[in-house]
Each structure stands twice: as structure tokens, then as C-alpha cells.
Amino acid sequence: MMWTPILGNDDFVQEIDQKIRAAKEGPTEGAMYMTYEMKIKEAYDDGMAQGRAQGMAQGIAKGAKKERKALIINLLKNGVSIPVIAISSGESKDRIEEIAREHHITLAHE
């Protein structure tokens, strides 16, 4: 990591800065500092990977729901009965009727 000088002429601040740099450069302290930085990076990377996985899972679920709705619309347009669509799709009869209304599909009386 590149050291950047601290702005200001305060002797106390300069002294603290020198102590921190010395600690980072010492054999034991430097290793501890690097280990700490590596752990932070690892935690960040793990968090990012977990976020990507959750996002992908949500996208897949959303896509499956959209596909199921498209299939229901197609089945309704082809005259398949609501009970058969409900059994086949796992959607409730009420939801299927709602989809039919949303898409102005006239239902055959059962």
C-alpha cells in the first residue's frame, strides 16, 4: 500500500503518522496488518458473491413466474379449462381468472 503524507504541521499528528507507518513496516505488526486487510477483502468478496447469488436466484424466480404466466395465458386462449390449468401450473383458480381478466380473455362456462 502506498504511503501518502499527512497534511498539516501538527507535531502530534506527524508523530502518530510515523508510529503507524513503523507499525505497518515491522515484521509482526506488518503481517498482522496484512492479515487484517486480507480478512477485510475476503469478507467483502464473500459479501459480493452472496449478493450476486441472491440476485441470480431472484432473477430466476422472477423469470419462472413470468414464464408460468405466459403459459397460463396461452392455455386460456386455447380453451383449456381453469381446473386443468390450476392443477398443471400450481396457480389458484382465482389467480387464473384474474390473469384472464387482465388479458381480456373470455372464459368458457364450465
PyMOL commands that place a pseudoatom at each C-alpha (Angstrom):
pseudoatom trace, name=CA, resn=MET, resi=1, chain=A, elem=C, hetatm=0, pos=[0.000, 0.000, 0.000]
pseudoatom trace, name=CA, resn=MET, resi=2, chain=A, elem=C, hetatm=0, pos=[1.419, 3.417, -0.880]
pseudoatom trace, name=CA, resn=TRP, resi=3, chain=A, elem=C, hetatm=0, pos=[2.007, 5.891, 1.930]
pseudoatom trace, name=CA, resn=THR, resi=4, chain=A, elem=C, hetatm=0, pos=[0.658, 9.396, 1.453]
pseudoatom trace, name=CA, resn=PRO, resi=5, chain=A, elem=C, hetatm=0, pos=[1.927, 12.142, 3.716]
pseudoatom trace, name=CA, resn=ILE, resi=6, chain=A, elem=C, hetatm=0, pos=[-0.484, 13.678, 6.175]
pseudoatom trace, name=CA, resn=LEU, resi=7, chain=A, elem=C, hetatm=0, pos=[-1.169, 17.322, 5.544]
pseudoatom trace, name=CA, resn=GLY, resi=8, chain=A, elem=C, hetatm=0, pos=[-0.540, 19.702, 8.375]
pseudoatom trace, name=CA, resn=ASN, resi=9, chain=A, elem=C, hetatm=0, pos=[2.324, 20.757, 10.576]
pseudoatom trace, name=CA, resn=ASP, resi=10, chain=A, elem=C, hetatm=0, pos=[0.924, 19.481, 13.863]
pseudoatom trace, name=CA, resn=ASP, resi=11, chain=A, elem=C, hetatm=0, pos=[3.774, 17.635, 15.610]
pseudoatom trace, name=CA, resn=PHE, resi=12, chain=A, elem=C, hetatm=0, pos=[1.350, 15.282, 17.362]
pseudoatom trace, name=CA, resn=VAL, resi=13, chain=A, elem=C, hetatm=0, pos=[-0.289, 14.256, 14.066]
pseudoatom trace, name=CA, resn=GLN, resi=14, chain=A, elem=C, hetatm=0, pos=[3.116, 13.752, 12.455]
pseudoatom trace, name=CA, resn=GLU, resi=15, chain=A, elem=C, hetatm=0, pos=[4.252, 11.613, 15.390]
pseudoatom trace, name=CA, resn=ILE, resi=16, chain=A, elem=C, hetatm=0, pos=[1.139, 9.408, 15.169]
pseudoatom trace, name=CA, resn=ASP, resi=17, chain=A, elem=C, hetatm=0, pos=[1.655, 9.061, 11.426]
pseudoatom trace, name=CA, resn=GLN, resi=18, chain=A, elem=C, hetatm=0, pos=[5.265, 7.940, 11.944]
pseudoatom trace, name=CA, resn=LYS, resi=19, chain=A, elem=C, hetatm=0, pos=[4.217, 5.394, 14.604]
pseudoatom trace, name=CA, resn=ILE, resi=20, chain=A, elem=C, hetatm=0, pos=[1.541, 3.927, 12.325]
pseudoatom trace, name=CA, resn=ARG, resi=21, chain=A, elem=C, hetatm=0, pos=[3.987, 3.630, 9.420]
pseudoatom trace, name=CA, resn=ALA, resi=22, chain=A, elem=C, hetatm=0, pos=[6.558, 1.976, 11.693]
pseudoatom trace, name=CA, resn=ALA, resi=23, chain=A, elem=C, hetatm=0, pos=[3.952, -0.468, 12.968]
pseudoatom trace, name=CA, resn=LYS, resi=24, chain=A, elem=C, hetatm=0, pos=[2.934, -1.414, 9.453]
pseudoatom trace, name=CA, resn=GLU, resi=25, chain=A, elem=C, hetatm=0, pos=[6.531, -1.955, 8.444]
pseudoatom trace, name=CA, resn=GLY, resi=26, chain=A, elem=C, hetatm=0, pos=[7.524, -4.042, 11.479]
pseudoatom trace, name=CA, resn=PRO, resi=27, chain=A, elem=C, hetatm=0, pos=[7.730, -7.814, 10.858]
pseudoatom trace, name=CA, resn=THR, resi=28, chain=A, elem=C, hetatm=0, pos=[4.995, -8.902, 13.285]
pseudoatom trace, name=CA, resn=GLU, resi=29, chain=A, elem=C, hetatm=0, pos=[2.802, -5.844, 13.045]
pseudoatom trace, name=CA, resn=GLY, resi=30, chain=A, elem=C, hetatm=0, pos=[3.113, -5.706, 9.278]
pseudoatom trace, name=CA, resn=ALA, resi=31, chain=A, elem=C, hetatm=0, pos=[1.987, -9.318, 8.993]
pseudoatom trace, name=CA, resn=MET, resi=32, chain=A, elem=C, hetatm=0, pos=[-0.933, -8.651, 11.335]
pseudoatom trace, name=CA, resn=TYR, resi=33, chain=A, elem=C, hetatm=0, pos=[-1.911, -5.573, 9.321]
pseudoatom trace, name=CA, resn=MET, resi=34, chain=A, elem=C, hetatm=0, pos=[-1.729, -7.525, 6.041]
pseudoatom trace, name=CA, resn=THR, resi=35, chain=A, elem=C, hetatm=0, pos=[-3.732, -10.392, 7.561]
pseudoatom trace, name=CA, resn=TYR, resi=36, chain=A, elem=C, hetatm=0, pos=[-6.364, -7.893, 8.692]
pseudoatom trace, name=CA, resn=GLU, resi=37, chain=A, elem=C, hetatm=0, pos=[-6.505, -6.329, 5.216]
pseudoatom trace, name=CA, resn=MET, resi=38, chain=A, elem=C, hetatm=0, pos=[-6.810, -9.789, 3.647]
pseudoatom trace, name=CA, resn=LYS, resi=39, chain=A, elem=C, hetatm=0, pos=[-9.655, -10.686, 6.001]
pseudoatom trace, name=CA, resn=ILE, resi=40, chain=A, elem=C, hetatm=0, pos=[-11.482, -7.470, 5.122]
pseudoatom trace, name=CA, resn=LYS, resi=41, chain=A, elem=C, hetatm=0, pos=[-11.042, -8.181, 1.398]
pseudoatom trace, name=CA, resn=GLU, resi=42, chain=A, elem=C, hetatm=0, pos=[-12.185, -11.778, 1.867]
pseudoatom trace, name=CA, resn=ALA, resi=43, chain=A, elem=C, hetatm=0, pos=[-15.292, -10.638, 3.764]
pseudoatom trace, name=CA, resn=TYR, resi=44, chain=A, elem=C, hetatm=0, pos=[-16.016, -8.081, 1.021]
pseudoatom trace, name=CA, resn=ASP, resi=45, chain=A, elem=C, hetatm=0, pos=[-15.574, -10.692, -1.717]
pseudoatom trace, name=CA, resn=ASP, resi=46, chain=A, elem=C, hetatm=0, pos=[-17.804, -13.152, 0.170]
pseudoatom trace, name=CA, resn=GLY, resi=47, chain=A, elem=C, hetatm=0, pos=[-20.472, -10.473, 0.558]
pseudoatom trace, name=CA, resn=MET, resi=48, chain=A, elem=C, hetatm=0, pos=[-20.331, -9.638, -3.128]
pseudoatom trace, name=CA, resn=ALA, resi=49, chain=A, elem=C, hetatm=0, pos=[-20.575, -13.306, -4.108]
pseudoatom trace, name=CA, resn=GLN, resi=50, chain=A, elem=C, hetatm=0, pos=[-23.525, -13.809, -1.781]
pseudoatom trace, name=CA, resn=GLY, resi=51, chain=A, elem=C, hetatm=0, pos=[-25.226, -10.721, -3.233]
pseudoatom trace, name=CA, resn=ARG, resi=52, chain=A, elem=C, hetatm=0, pos=[-24.702, -11.975, -6.786]
pseudoatom trace, name=CA, resn=ALA, resi=53, chain=A, elem=C, hetatm=0, pos=[-26.091, -15.399, -5.864]
pseudoatom trace, name=CA, resn=GLN, resi=54, chain=A, elem=C, hetatm=0, pos=[-29.176, -13.858, -4.257]
pseudoatom trace, name=CA, resn=GLY, resi=55, chain=A, elem=C, hetatm=0, pos=[-29.680, -11.604, -7.274]
pseudoatom trace, name=CA, resn=MET, resi=56, chain=A, elem=C, hetatm=0, pos=[-29.417, -14.534, -9.653]
pseudoatom trace, name=CA, resn=ALA, resi=57, chain=A, elem=C, hetatm=0, pos=[-31.866, -16.595, -7.598]
pseudoatom trace, name=CA, resn=GLN, resi=58, chain=A, elem=C, hetatm=0, pos=[-34.345, -13.720, -7.562]
pseudoatom trace, name=CA, resn=GLY, resi=59, chain=A, elem=C, hetatm=0, pos=[-33.939, -13.262, -11.321]
pseudoatom trace, name=CA, resn=ILE, resi=60, chain=A, elem=C, hetatm=0, pos=[-34.517, -16.947, -11.977]
pseudoatom trace, name=CA, resn=ALA, resi=61, chain=A, elem=C, hetatm=0, pos=[-37.617, -16.966, -9.770]
pseudoatom trace, name=CA, resn=LYS, resi=62, chain=A, elem=C, hetatm=0, pos=[-38.965, -13.852, -11.483]
pseudoatom trace, name=CA, resn=GLY, resi=63, chain=A, elem=C, hetatm=0, pos=[-38.316, -15.380, -14.910]
pseudoatom trace, name=CA, resn=ALA, resi=64, chain=A, elem=C, hetatm=0, pos=[-40.055, -18.623, -13.929]
pseudoatom trace, name=CA, resn=LYS, resi=65, chain=A, elem=C, hetatm=0, pos=[-43.079, -16.683, -12.660]
pseudoatom trace, name=CA, resn=LYS, resi=66, chain=A, elem=C, hetatm=0, pos=[-43.240, -14.678, -15.894]
pseudoatom trace, name=CA, resn=GLU, resi=67, chain=A, elem=C, hetatm=0, pos=[-42.961, -17.861, -17.973]
pseudoatom trace, name=CA, resn=ARG, resi=68, chain=A, elem=C, hetatm=0, pos=[-45.699, -19.565, -15.933]
pseudoatom trace, name=CA, resn=LYS, resi=69, chain=A, elem=C, hetatm=0, pos=[-47.990, -16.571, -16.506]
pseudoatom trace, name=CA, resn=ALA, resi=70, chain=A, elem=C, hetatm=0, pos=[-47.293, -16.663, -20.265]
pseudoatom trace, name=CA, resn=LEU, resi=71, chain=A, elem=C, hetatm=0, pos=[-48.143, -20.377, -20.309]
pseudoatom trace, name=CA, resn=ILE, resi=72, chain=A, elem=C, hetatm=0, pos=[-51.406, -19.745, -18.424]
pseudoatom trace, name=CA, resn=ILE, resi=73, chain=A, elem=C, hetatm=0, pos=[-52.366, -17.042, -20.936]
pseudoatom trace, name=CA, resn=ASN, resi=74, chain=A, elem=C, hetatm=0, pos=[-51.619, -19.386, -23.828]
pseudoatom trace, name=CA, resn=LEU, resi=75, chain=A, elem=C, hetatm=0, pos=[-53.644, -22.203, -22.279]
pseudoatom trace, name=CA, resn=LEU, resi=76, chain=A, elem=C, hetatm=0, pos=[-56.579, -19.864, -21.602]
pseudoatom trace, name=CA, resn=LYS, resi=77, chain=A, elem=C, hetatm=0, pos=[-56.514, -18.619, -25.195]
pseudoatom trace, name=CA, resn=ASN, resi=78, chain=A, elem=C, hetatm=0, pos=[-56.607, -22.224, -26.388]
pseudoatom trace, name=CA, resn=GLY, resi=79, chain=A, elem=C, hetatm=0, pos=[-59.678, -23.040, -24.307]
pseudoatom trace, name=CA, resn=VAL, resi=80, chain=A, elem=C, hetatm=0, pos=[-58.073, -25.204, -21.638]
pseudoatom trace, name=CA, resn=SER, resi=81, chain=A, elem=C, hetatm=0, pos=[-60.264, -25.283, -18.544]
pseudoatom trace, name=CA, resn=ILE, resi=82, chain=A, elem=C, hetatm=0, pos=[-59.322, -23.377, -15.412]
pseudoatom trace, name=CA, resn=PRO, resi=83, chain=A, elem=C, hetatm=0, pos=[-59.219, -26.502, -13.192]
pseudoatom trace, name=CA, resn=VAL, resi=84, chain=A, elem=C, hetatm=0, pos=[-56.773, -28.179, -15.590]
pseudoatom trace, name=CA, resn=ILE, resi=85, chain=A, elem=C, hetatm=0, pos=[-54.614, -25.039, -15.744]
pseudoatom trace, name=CA, resn=ALA, resi=86, chain=A, elem=C, hetatm=0, pos=[-54.691, -24.759, -11.936]
pseudoatom trace, name=CA, resn=ILE, resi=87, chain=A, elem=C, hetatm=0, pos=[-53.531, -28.353, -11.498]
pseudoatom trace, name=CA, resn=SER, resi=88, chain=A, elem=C, hetatm=0, pos=[-50.885, -28.027, -14.212]
pseudoatom trace, name=CA, resn=SER, resi=89, chain=A, elem=C, hetatm=0, pos=[-49.480, -24.647, -13.182]
pseudoatom trace, name=CA, resn=GLY, resi=90, chain=A, elem=C, hetatm=0, pos=[-49.872, -24.707, -9.419]
pseudoatom trace, name=CA, resn=GLU, resi=91, chain=A, elem=C, hetatm=0, pos=[-51.716, -21.369, -9.530]
pseudoatom trace, name=CA, resn=SER, resi=92, chain=A, elem=C, hetatm=0, pos=[-55.053, -20.895, -7.812]
pseudoatom trace, name=CA, resn=LYS, resi=93, chain=A, elem=C, hetatm=0, pos=[-58.262, -20.765, -9.822]
pseudoatom trace, name=CA, resn=ASP, resi=94, chain=A, elem=C, hetatm=0, pos=[-58.769, -17.184, -8.601]
pseudoatom trace, name=CA, resn=ARG, resi=95, chain=A, elem=C, hetatm=0, pos=[-55.337, -16.151, -9.878]
pseudoatom trace, name=CA, resn=ILE, resi=96, chain=A, elem=C, hetatm=0, pos=[-56.004, -17.767, -13.254]
pseudoatom trace, name=CA, resn=GLU, resi=97, chain=A, elem=C, hetatm=0, pos=[-59.326, -15.931, -13.545]
pseudoatom trace, name=CA, resn=GLU, resi=98, chain=A, elem=C, hetatm=0, pos=[-57.526, -12.701, -12.612]
pseudoatom trace, name=CA, resn=ILE, resi=99, chain=A, elem=C, hetatm=0, pos=[-54.959, -13.277, -15.365]
pseudoatom trace, name=CA, resn=ALA, resi=100, chain=A, elem=C, hetatm=0, pos=[-57.778, -13.944, -17.826]
pseudoatom trace, name=CA, resn=ARG, resi=101, chain=A, elem=C, hetatm=0, pos=[-59.436, -10.628, -16.892]
pseudoatom trace, name=CA, resn=GLU, resi=102, chain=A, elem=C, hetatm=0, pos=[-56.137, -8.730, -17.116]
pseudoatom trace, name=CA, resn=HIS, resi=103, chain=A, elem=C, hetatm=0, pos=[-55.677, -10.000, -20.671]
pseudoatom trace, name=CA, resn=HIS, resi=104, chain=A, elem=C, hetatm=0, pos=[-59.342, -9.739, -21.713]
pseudoatom trace, name=CA, resn=ILE, resi=105, chain=A, elem=C, hetatm=0, pos=[-59.652, -13.466, -22.317]
pseudoatom trace, name=CA, resn=THR, resi=106, chain=A, elem=C, hetatm=0, pos=[-63.245, -14.683, -22.375]
pseudoatom trace, name=CA, resn=LEU, resi=107, chain=A, elem=C, hetatm=0, pos=[-63.661, -17.837, -20.350]
pseudoatom trace, name=CA, resn=ALA, resi=108, chain=A, elem=C, hetatm=0, pos=[-65.848, -20.702, -21.455]
pseudoatom trace, name=CA, resn=HIS, resi=109, chain=A, elem=C, hetatm=0, pos=[-68.526, -21.513, -18.866]
pseudoatom trace, name=CA, resn=GLU, resi=110, chain=A, elem=C, hetatm=0, pos=[-67.634, -24.661, -17.013]
for i in range(1, 110): cmd.bond("trace and resi %d" % i, "trace and resi %d" % (i + 1))
show_as sticks, trace
zoom trace
